Amino acid sequence: MPLLRLTNIAIAYGTHALLKNADFQLDPGERVGLLGRNGEGKSTLMKIIAGNVLPDHGEIWRQPELRLAWLEQAPDLPDEATIYDAVAGGLGELGSWITRYHALSLTMDYDDEQALNELGDLQHKLESHNGWHFQQRVETTLTKLDLPGELLISGLSGGWKRRV
């Protein structure tokens, strides 16, 4: 029994038909790759599968209780963040502690008692939540993807943003 099936799907934007009489089926254990030129409907097909876009015509069947996840093609990253901040931000609250600790340790005036206290609090949180392990994972990820952590998101091209 398939996980999902699209039958006779059609969708057009204006007079440009992206999909016409398209069929698609995904069975358990299958892996699928979509290849094609820009503007040929790959992203639209994925949006239809995810339920983010409805086709103009056709049937969509999903197995009951099927869970789908969607990762946007164009990332929504804050322009004022660094690459390091964006990668660590994927860790939720732990990531925010890591980025704050990282920023403080790079720019802190060690005569500033308030900043030293904040750094100590962050260090305690990170130690009690295995944060140093995750900080190492962030740094390893940056190294493996050859991403300079100190660069601002605002200065990156679309391709670099996708890498981040």
MODELLER restraints for C-alpha pairs under 7 A, 6 or more apart:
rsr = mdl.restraints
at = mdl.atoms
rsr.add(forms.Gaussian(group=physical.xy_distance, feature=features.Distance(at['CA:1:A'], at['CA:27:A']), mean=6.84, stdev=0.5))
rsr.add(forms.Gaussian(group=physical.xy_distance, feature=features.Distance(at['CA:2:A'], at['CA:25:A']), mean=6.67, stdev=0.5))
rsr.add(forms.Gaussian(group=physical.xy_distance, feature=features.Distance(at['CA:2:A'], at['CA:26:A']), mean=5.72, stdev=0.5))
rsr.add(forms.Gaussian(group=physical.xy_distance, feature=features.Distance(at['CA:2:A'], at['CA:27:A']), mean=4.26, stdev=0.5))
rsr.add(forms.Gaussian(group=physical.xy_distance, feature=features.Distance(at['CA:2:A'], at['CA:28:A']), mean=6.46, stdev=0.5))
rsr.add(forms.Gaussian(group=physical.xy_distance, feature=features.Distance(at['CA:3:A'], at['CA:26:A']), mean=5.64, stdev=0.5))
rsr.add(forms.Gaussian(group=physical.xy_distance, feature=features.Distance(at['CA:3:A'], at['CA:27:A']), mean=5.34, stdev=0.5))
rsr.add(forms.Gaussian(group=physical.xy_distance, feature=features.Distance(at['CA:3:A'], at['CA:28:A']), mean=6.19, stdev=0.5))
rsr.add(forms.Gaussian(group=physical.xy_distance, feature=features.Distance(at['CA:3:A'], at['CA:62:A']), mean=6.08, stdev=0.5))
rsr.add(forms.Gaussian(group=physical.xy_distance, feature=features.Distance(at['CA:3:A'], at['CA:63:A']), mean=5.17, stdev=0.5))
rsr.add(forms.Gaussian(group=physical.xy_distance, feature=features.Distance(at['CA:4:A'], at['CA:25:A']), mean=5.81, stdev=0.5))
rsr.add(forms.Gaussian(group=physical.xy_distance, feature=features.Distance(at['CA:4:A'], at['CA:26:A']), mean=5.49, stdev=0.5))
rsr.add(forms.Gaussian(group=physical.xy_distance, feature=features.Distance(at['CA:4:A'], at['CA:61:A']), mean=5.53, stdev=0.5))
rsr.add(forms.Gaussian(group=physical.xy_distance, feature=features.Distance(at['CA:4:A'], at['CA:62:A']), mean=4.31, stdev=0.5))
rsr.add(forms.Gaussian(group=physical.xy_distance, feature=features.Distance(at['CA:4:A'], at['CA:63:A']), mean=5.91, stdev=0.5))
rsr.add(forms.Gaussian(group=physical.xy_distance, feature=features.Distance(at['CA:5:A'], at['CA:24:A']), mean=5.71, stdev=0.5))
rsr.add(forms.Gaussian(group=physical.xy_distance, feature=features.Distance(at['CA:5:A'], at['CA:25:A']), mean=4.36, stdev=0.5))
rsr.add(forms.Gaussian(group=physical.xy_distance, feature=features.Distance(at['CA:5:A'], at['CA:26:A']), mean=6.53, stdev=0.5))
rsr.add(forms.Gaussian(group=physical.xy_distance, feature=features.Distance(at['CA:5:A'], at['CA:60:A']), mean=5.98, stdev=0.5))
rsr.add(forms.Gaussian(group=physical.xy_distance, feature=features.Distance(at['CA:5:A'], at['CA:61:A']), mean=5.16, stdev=0.5))
rsr.add(forms.Gaussian(group=physical.xy_distance, feature=features.Distance(at['CA:5:A'], at['CA:62:A']), mean=6.51, stdev=0.5))
rsr.add(forms.Gaussian(group=physical.xy_distance, feature=features.Distance(at['CA:6:A'], at['CA:23:A']), mean=5.28, stdev=0.5))
rsr.add(forms.Gaussian(group=physical.xy_distance, feature=features.Distance(at['CA:6:A'], at['CA:24:A']), mean=4.94, stdev=0.5))
rsr.add(forms.Gaussian(group=physical.xy_distance, feature=features.Distance(at['CA:6:A'], at['CA:25:A']), mean=6.27, stdev=0.5))
rsr.add(forms.Gaussian(group=physical.xy_distance, feature=features.Distance(at['CA:6:A'], at['CA:59:A']), mean=5.75, stdev=0.5))
rsr.add(forms.Gaussian(group=physical.xy_distance, feature=features.Distance(at['CA:6:A'], at['CA:60:A']), mean=4.69, stdev=0.5))
rsr.add(forms.Gaussian(group=physical.xy_distance, feature=features.Distance(at['CA:6:A'], at['CA:61:A']), mean=6.42, stdev=0.5))
rsr.add(forms.Gaussian(group=physical.xy_distance, feature=features.Distance(at['CA:7:A'], at['CA:22:A']), mean=6.49, stdev=0.5))
rsr.add(forms.Gaussian(group=physical.xy_distance, feature=features.Distance(at['CA:7:A'], at['CA:23:A']), mean=4.60, stdev=0.5))
rsr.add(forms.Gaussian(group=physical.xy_distance, feature=features.Distance(at['CA:7:A'], at['CA:24:A']), mean=6.64, stdev=0.5))
rsr.add(forms.Gaussian(group=physical.xy_distance, feature=features.Distance(at['CA:7:A'], at['CA:58:A']), mean=5.68, stdev=0.5))
rsr.add(forms.Gaussian(group=physical.xy_distance, feature=features.Distance(at['CA:7:A'], at['CA:59:A']), mean=5.12, stdev=0.5))
rsr.add(forms.Gaussian(group=physical.xy_distance, feature=features.Distance(at['CA:7:A'], at['CA:60:A']), mean=6.56, stdev=0.5))
rsr.add(forms.Gaussian(group=physical.xy_distance, feature=features.Distance(at['CA:8:A'], at['CA:21:A']), mean=4.14, stdev=0.5))
rsr.add(forms.Gaussian(group=physical.xy_distance, feature=features.Distance(at['CA:8:A'], at['CA:22:A']), mean=4.99, stdev=0.5))
rsr.add(forms.Gaussian(group=physical.xy_distance, feature=features.Distance(at['CA:8:A'], at['CA:23:A']), mean=5.50, stdev=0.5))
rsr.add(forms.Gaussian(group=physical.xy_distance, feature=features.Distance(at['CA:8:A'], at['CA:58:A']), mean=4.74, stdev=0.5))
rsr.add(forms.Gaussian(group=physical.xy_distance, feature=features.Distance(at['CA:8:A'], at['CA:59:A']), mean=6.68, stdev=0.5))
rsr.add(forms.Gaussian(group=physical.xy_distance, feature=features.Distance(at['CA:9:A'], at['CA:19:A']), mean=6.61, stdev=0.5))
rsr.add(forms.Gaussian(group=physical.xy_distance, feature=features.Distance(at['CA:9:A'], at['CA:20:A']), mean=6.17, stdev=0.5))
rsr.add(forms.Gaussian(group=physical.xy_distance, feature=features.Distance(at['CA:9:A'], at['CA:21:A']), mean=5.12, stdev=0.5))
rsr.add(forms.Gaussian(group=physical.xy_distance, feature=features.Distance(at['CA:9:A'], at['CA:22:A']), mean=4.79, stdev=0.5))
rsr.add(forms.Gaussian(group=physical.xy_distance, feature=features.Distance(at['CA:9:A'], at['CA:23:A']), mean=6.43, stdev=0.5))
rsr.add(forms.Gaussian(group=physical.xy_distance, feature=features.Distance(at['CA:9:A'], at['CA:55:A']), mean=6.36, stdev=0.5))
rsr.add(forms.Gaussian(group=physical.xy_distance, feature=features.Distance(at['CA:9:A'], at['CA:57:A']), mean=5.50, stdev=0.5))
rsr.add(forms.Gaussian(group=physical.xy_distance, feature=features.Distance(at['CA:9:A'], at['CA:58:A']), mean=4.22, stdev=0.5))
rsr.add(forms.Gaussian(group=physical.xy_distance, feature=features.Distance(at['CA:9:A'], at['CA:59:A']), mean=6.62, stdev=0.5))
rsr.add(forms.Gaussian(group=physical.xy_distance, feature=features.Distance(at['CA:10:A'], at['CA:19:A']), mean=4.81, stdev=0.5))
rsr.add(forms.Gaussian(group=physical.xy_distance, feature=features.Distance(at['CA:10:A'], at['CA:20:A']), mean=4.32, stdev=0.5))
rsr.add(forms.Gaussian(group=physical.xy_distance, feature=features.Distance(at['CA:10:A'], at['CA:21:A']), mean=5.61, stdev=0.5))
rsr.add(forms.Gaussian(group=physical.xy_distance, feature=features.Distance(at['CA:10:A'], at['CA:22:A']), mean=6.57, stdev=0.5))
rsr.add(forms.Gaussian(group=physical.xy_distance, feature=features.Distance(at['CA:10:A'], at['CA:55:A']), mean=5.87, stdev=0.5))
rsr.add(forms.Gaussian(group=physical.xy_distance, feature=features.Distance(at['CA:10:A'], at['CA:56:A']), mean=5.60, stdev=0.5))
rsr.add(forms.Gaussian(group=physical.xy_distance, feature=features.Distance(at['CA:10:A'], at['CA:57:A']), mean=4.99, stdev=0.5))
rsr.add(forms.Gaussian(group=physical.xy_distance, feature=features.Distance(at['CA:10:A'], at['CA:58:A']), mean=6.34, stdev=0.5))
rsr.add(forms.Gaussian(group=physical.xy_distance, feature=features.Distance(at['CA:11:A'], at['CA:17:A']), mean=6.04, stdev=0.5))
rsr.add(forms.Gaussian(group=physical.xy_distance, feature=features.Distance(at['CA:11:A'], at['CA:18:A']), mean=5.85, stdev=0.5))
rsr.add(forms.Gaussian(group=physical.xy_distance, feature=features.Distance(at['CA:11:A'], at['CA:19:A']), mean=5.23, stdev=0.5))
rsr.add(forms.Gaussian(group=physical.xy_distance, feature=features.Distance(at['CA:11:A'], at['CA:20:A']), mean=6.66, stdev=0.5))
rsr.add(forms.Gaussian(group=physical.xy_distance, feature=features.Distance(at['CA:11:A'], at['CA:55:A']), mean=5.10, stdev=0.5))
rsr.add(forms.Gaussian(group=physical.xy_distance, feature=features.Distance(at['CA:11:A'], at['CA:56:A']), mean=4.90, stdev=0.5))
rsr.add(forms.Gaussian(group=physical.xy_distance, feature=features.Distance(at['CA:11:A'], at['CA:57:A']), mean=6.79, stdev=0.5))
rsr.add(forms.Gaussian(group=physical.xy_distance, feature=features.Distance(at['CA:12:A'], at['CA:18:A']), mean=5.36, stdev=0.5))
rsr.add(forms.Gaussian(group=physical.xy_distance, feature=features.Distance(at['CA:12:A'], at['CA:19:A']), mean=6.87, stdev=0.5))
rsr.add(forms.Gaussian(group=physical.xy_distance, feature=features.Distance(at['CA:18:A'], at['CA:40:A']), mean=5.90, stdev=0.5))
rsr.add(forms.Gaussian(group=physical.xy_distance, feature=features.Distance(at['CA:18:A'], at['CA:41:A']), mean=5.11, stdev=0.5))
rsr.add(forms.Gaussian(group=physical.xy_distance, feature=features.Distance(at['CA:19:A'], at['CA:41:A']), mean=6.50, stdev=0.5))
rsr.add(forms.Gaussian(group=physical.xy_distance, feature=features.Distance(at['CA:34:A'], at['CA:42:A']), mean=6.45, stdev=0.5))
rsr.add(forms.Gaussian(group=physical.xy_distance, feature=features.Distance(at['CA:47:A'], at['CA:53:A']), mean=5.42, stdev=0.5))
rsr.add(forms.Gaussian(group=physical.xy_distance, feature=features.Distance(at['CA:48:A'], at['CA:54:A']), mean=5.86, stdev=0.5))
rsr.add(forms.Gaussian(group=physical.xy_distance, feature=features.Distance(at['CA:48:A'], at['CA:55:A']), mean=6.75, stdev=0.5))
rsr.add(forms.Gaussian(group=physical.xy_distance, feature=features.Distance(at['CA:50:A'], at['CA:68:A']), mean=6.26, stdev=0.5))
rsr.add(forms.Gaussian(group=physical.xy_distance, feature=features.Distance(at['CA:50:A'], at['CA:70:A']), mean=6.65, stdev=0.5))
rsr.add(forms.Gaussian(group=physical.xy_distance, feature=features.Distance(at['CA:74:A'], at['CA:162:A']), mean=6.60, stdev=0.5))
rsr.add(forms.Gaussian(group=physical.xy_distance, feature=features.Distance(at['CA:75:A'], at['CA:161:A']), mean=6.81, stdev=0.5))
rsr.add(forms.Gaussian(group=physical.xy_distance, feature=features.Distance(at['CA:75:A'], at['CA:162:A']), mean=6.30, stdev=0.5))
rsr.add(forms.Gaussian(group=physical.xy_distance, feature=features.Distance(at['CA:77:A'], at['CA:86:A']), mean=6.80, stdev=0.5))
rsr.add(forms.Gaussian(group=physical.xy_distance, feature=features.Distance(at['CA:78:A'], at['CA:153:A']), mean=6.88, stdev=0.5))
rsr.add(forms.Gaussian(group=physical.xy_distance, feature=features.Distance(at['CA:79:A'], at['CA:152:A']), mean=6.81, stdev=0.5))
rsr.add(forms.Gaussian(group=physical.xy_distance, feature=features.Distance(at['CA:79:A'], at['CA:153:A']), mean=4.87, stdev=0.5))
rsr.add(forms.Gaussian(group=physical.xy_distance, feature=features.Distance(at['CA:79:A'], at['CA:154:A']), mean=4.32, stdev=0.5))
rsr.add(forms.Gaussian(group=physical.xy_distance, feature=features.Distance(at['CA:80:A'], at['CA:152:A']), mean=6.31, stdev=0.5))
rsr.add(forms.Gaussian(group=physical.xy_distance, feature=features.Distance(at['CA:80:A'], at['CA:153:A']), mean=6.50, stdev=0.5))
rsr.add(forms.Gaussian(group=physical.xy_distance, feature=features.Distance(at['CA:80:A'], at['CA:154:A']), mean=6.45, stdev=0.5))
rsr.add(forms.Gaussian(group=physical.xy_distance, feature=features.Distance(at['CA:81:A'], at['CA:152:A']), mean=5.70, stdev=0.5))
rsr.add(forms.Gaussian(group=physical.xy_distance, feature=features.Distance(at['CA:81:A'], at['CA:153:A']), mean=5.81, stdev=0.5))
rsr.add(forms.Gaussian(group=physical.xy_distance, feature=features.Distance(at['CA:82:A'], at['CA:149:A']), mean=6.34, stdev=0.5))
rsr.add(forms.Gaussian(group=physical.xy_distance, feature=features.Distance(at['CA:82:A'], at['CA:150:A']), mean=5.59, stdev=0.5))
rsr.add(forms.Gaussian(group=physical.xy_distance, feature=features.Distance(at['CA:82:A'], at['CA:151:A']), mean=5.30, stdev=0.5))
rsr.add(forms.Gaussian(group=physical.xy_distance, feature=features.Distance(at['CA:82:A'], at['CA:152:A']), mean=4.19, stdev=0.5))
rsr.add(forms.Gaussian(group=physical.xy_distance, feature=features.Distance(at['CA:82:A'], at['CA:153:A']), mean=5.60, stdev=0.5))
rsr.add(forms.Gaussian(group=physical.xy_distance, feature=features.Distance(at['CA:83:A'], at['CA:148:A']), mean=6.94, stdev=0.5))
rsr.add(forms.Gaussian(group=physical.xy_distance, feature=features.Distance(at['CA:83:A'], at['CA:149:A']), mean=4.69, stdev=0.5))
rsr.add(forms.Gaussian(group=physical.xy_distance, feature=features.Distance(at['CA:83:A'], at['CA:150:A']), mean=6.25, stdev=0.5))
rsr.add(forms.Gaussian(group=physical.xy_distance, feature=features.Distance(at['CA:83:A'], at['CA:151:A']), mean=5.83, stdev=0.5))
rsr.add(forms.Gaussian(group=physical.xy_distance, feature=features.Distance(at['CA:83:A'], at['CA:152:A']), mean=6.17, stdev=0.5))
rsr.add(forms.Gaussian(group=physical.xy_distance, feature=features.Distance(at['CA:83:A'], at['CA:153:A']), mean=6.09, stdev=0.5))
rsr.add(forms.Gaussian(group=physical.xy_distance, feature=features.Distance(at['CA:83:A'], at['CA:164:A']), mean=6.68, stdev=0.5))
rsr.add(forms.Gaussian(group=physical.xy_distance, feature=features.Distance(at['CA:84:A'], at['CA:149:A']), mean=4.27, stdev=0.5))
rsr.add(forms.Gaussian(group=physical.xy_distance, feature=features.Distance(at['CA:84:A'], at['CA:150:A']), mean=6.41, stdev=0.5))
rsr.add(forms.Gaussian(group=physical.xy_distance, feature=features.Distance(at['CA:85:A'], at['CA:99:A']), mean=5.53, stdev=0.5))
rsr.add(forms.Gaussian(group=physical.xy_distance, feature=features.Distance(at['CA:87:A'], at['CA:138:A']), mean=6.52, stdev=0.5))
rsr.add(forms.Gaussian(group=physical.xy_distance, feature=features.Distance(at['CA:87:A'], at['CA:164:A']), mean=6.60, stdev=0.5))
rsr.add(forms.Gaussian(group=physical.xy_distance, feature=features.Distance(at['CA:88:A'], at['CA:95:A']), mean=4.62, stdev=0.5))
rsr.add(forms.Gaussian(group=physical.xy_distance, feature=features.Distance(at['CA:88:A'], at['CA:98:A']), mean=6.93, stdev=0.5))
rsr.add(forms.Gaussian(group=physical.xy_distance, feature=features.Distance(at['CA:88:A'], at['CA:99:A']), mean=6.54, stdev=0.5))
rsr.add(forms.Gaussian(group=physical.xy_distance, feature=features.Distance(at['CA:88:A'], at['CA:138:A']), mean=5.98, stdev=0.5))
rsr.add(forms.Gaussian(group=physical.xy_distance, feature=features.Distance(at['CA:89:A'], at['CA:95:A']), mean=4.83, stdev=0.5))
rsr.add(forms.Gaussian(group=physical.xy_distance, feature=features.Distance(at['CA:89:A'], at['CA:96:A']), mean=6.10, stdev=0.5))
rsr.add(forms.Gaussian(group=physical.xy_distance, feature=features.Distance(at['CA:94:A'], at['CA:131:A']), mean=6.76, stdev=0.5))
rsr.add(forms.Gaussian(group=physical.xy_distance, feature=features.Distance(at['CA:97:A'], at['CA:122:A']), mean=6.22, stdev=0.5))
rsr.add(forms.Gaussian(group=physical.xy_distance, feature=features.Distance(at['CA:98:A'], at['CA:135:A']), mean=6.43, stdev=0.5))
rsr.add(forms.Gaussian(group=physical.xy_distance, feature=features.Distance(at['CA:101:A'], at['CA:119:A']), mean=6.26, stdev=0.5))
rsr.add(forms.Gaussian(group=physical.xy_distance, feature=features.Distance(at['CA:101:A'], at['CA:122:A']), mean=6.29, stdev=0.5))
rsr.add(forms.Gaussian(group=physical.xy_distance, feature=features.Distance(at['CA:104:A'], at['CA:119:A']), mean=6.99, stdev=0.5))
rsr.add(forms.Gaussian(group=physical.xy_distance, feature=features.Distance(at['CA:108:A'], at['CA:115:A']), mean=6.84, stdev=0.5))
rsr.add(forms.Gaussian(group=physical.xy_distance, feature=features.Distance(at['CA:110:A'], at['CA:116:A']), mean=6.64, stdev=0.5))
rsr.add(forms.Gaussian(group=physical.xy_distance, feature=features.Distance(at['CA:126:A'], at['CA:132:A']), mean=6.30, stdev=0.5))
rsr.add(forms.Gaussian(group=physical.xy_distance, feature=features.Distance(at['CA:142:A'], at['CA:148:A']), mean=6.86, stdev=0.5))
rsr.add(forms.Gaussian(group=physical.xy_distance, feature=features.Distance(at['CA:142:A'], at['CA:149:A']), mean=6.67, stdev=0.5))
